[in-house]
Structures are given as structure tokens and as C-alpha cells.
Amino acid sequence: MPKSHPPYPAEYRRRMIELVRAGRSVNELAREFEPSANAIRYWLKQAALDEGLRSDGLTTSEREELNRLRRENRVLREEREILSKAAAWFAQETGATPSRRSHS
């Protein structure tokens, strides 16, 4: 399995995008510099999404919000599961069963 590379700095990615937009080939830049051609193409697509030039994906801010919401959702599910288990344990310890009153 290949070793993962730490993320390239934003300024480096921005310069690569500028070079491609100035007419340099993605494959030429990939040979000359370290990132793969696919990485450079991804940076180009993401920059176009962020600038509103494309609409076939998520912008960086939308992607960050989605990741934040997914993390928050995971934490809330875990907390709900813990509370459910605690309530069941306390009900068993006290010999009480939770009432299932309807609020109609």
C-alpha cells in the first residue's frame, strides 16, 4: 500500500492551478513536480466549483459543513445509544419498567 503524503499547502495548489490555466499541461506539471496528474485535475475541479464556474459537485465550504454535520450526527447517535442503555440499566436495577404513555 502506498504511503500517504501530507496535504500540499494551499499556496502550492493555487500556483499549480495558475500554471495549468496559463497553458501548462497537467501531465507536464505532474512529471516536473511531485503531485500526480489526478491530484492536479482534482485541484482544478475544486477551484472551479469554489469559484462558481462549475455546479457538478460540492464547494469546499459545503464539503466542510457536510463533514461537520456527519461528525455531529455520529456523536448524537452514540449519545442516544448510551442514554438508552443507561435507562434500561436503571430500570432493571430499580425493578421499574418505563411507562409507555401515549400523549394523545
C-alpha positions as CSV (number, residue, x, y, z in Angstrom):
1,M,0.0,0.0,0.0
2,P,1.5,3.4,-0.9
3,K,2.5,5.8,1.8
4,S,0.1,8.7,2.1
5,H,1.5,12.2,1.5
6,P,0.7,15.1,3.8
7,P,-1.6,17.6,2.2
8,Y,0.0,20.1,-0.1
9,P,-0.1,23.7,1.2
10,A,-2.9,25.8,-0.3
11,E,-0.5,28.2,-1.9
12,Y,1.3,25.4,-3.7
13,R,-2.1,24.1,-5.0
14,R,-3.1,27.6,-6.1
15,R,0.2,28.0,-8.0
16,M,-0.3,24.7,-9.8
17,I,-3.8,25.8,-10.8
18,E,-2.4,29.1,-12.1
19,L,0.2,27.2,-14.2
20,V,-2.5,25.0,-15.8
21,R,-4.7,28.0,-16.5
22,A,-1.7,29.7,-18.0
23,G,-1.4,26.9,-20.6
24,R,0.9,24.3,-19.0
25,S,-0.2,20.7,-19.4
26,V,-1.4,18.7,-16.3
27,N,0.8,15.8,-17.3
28,E,3.8,18.0,-17.8
29,L,3.4,19.5,-14.3
30,A,2.9,16.1,-12.8
31,R,6.2,15.0,-14.3
32,E,8.1,18.1,-13.3
33,F,6.6,18.4,-9.8
34,E,5.6,15.9,-7.2
35,P,1.8,15.7,-7.3
36,S,0.0,13.2,-9.6
37,A,-1.9,14.4,-12.7
38,N,-5.1,13.2,-11.0
39,A,-4.4,15.3,-7.9
40,I,-3.8,18.4,-10.1
41,R,-7.0,17.7,-12.0
42,Y,-8.9,17.4,-8.7
43,W,-7.5,20.7,-7.5
44,L,-8.6,22.3,-10.8
45,K,-12.1,20.9,-10.5
46,Q,-12.4,22.0,-6.8
47,A,-11.2,25.5,-7.7
48,A,-13.8,25.8,-10.4
49,L,-16.5,24.6,-8.0
50,D,-15.4,27.1,-5.4
51,E,-15.4,29.9,-8.0
52,G,-18.8,29.1,-9.2
53,L,-17.6,28.0,-12.7
54,R,-19.0,24.5,-12.2
55,S,-22.0,23.2,-10.4
56,D,-21.5,19.4,-10.6
57,G,-20.1,19.0,-7.0
58,L,-19.7,20.4,-3.6
59,T,-17.7,23.6,-2.9
60,T,-15.0,23.4,-0.2
61,S,-17.2,25.1,2.4
62,E,-20.2,22.8,1.6
63,R,-17.9,19.8,1.9
64,E,-16.5,21.0,5.3
65,E,-20.1,21.6,6.5
66,L,-21.1,18.1,5.4
67,N,-18.2,16.6,7.3
68,R,-19.0,18.6,10.4
69,L,-22.7,17.5,10.3
70,R,-21.7,13.9,9.8
71,R,-19.4,14.0,12.8
72,E,-22.1,15.7,14.9
73,N,-24.7,13.1,13.8
74,R,-22.3,10.3,14.7
75,V,-21.8,11.8,18.2
76,L,-25.5,12.3,18.7
77,R,-26.3,8.7,17.8
78,E,-23.6,7.5,20.2
79,E,-25.0,9.7,23.0
80,R,-28.5,8.4,22.3
81,E,-27.4,4.8,22.4
82,I,-25.6,5.4,25.7
83,L,-28.7,7.1,27.2
84,S,-30.9,4.3,26.1
85,K,-28.6,1.7,27.6
86,A,-28.4,3.7,30.9
87,A,-32.1,4.0,31.1
88,A,-32.5,0.3,30.5
89,W,-29.9,-0.5,33.2
90,F,-31.5,1.9,35.8
91,A,-35.0,0.4,35.0
92,Q,-33.6,-3.1,35.6
93,E,-31.8,-2.1,38.8
94,T,-34.9,-0.4,40.3
95,G,-37.3,-3.1,39.1
96,A,-39.3,-0.5,37.3
97,T,-40.3,-0.6,33.7
98,P,-40.6,2.6,31.8
99,S,-44.1,3.6,31.1
100,R,-45.3,3.8,27.5
101,R,-47.9,6.5,28.0
102,S,-49.4,7.9,24.8
103,H,-49.8,11.7,24.7
104,S,-53.0,11.6,22.6
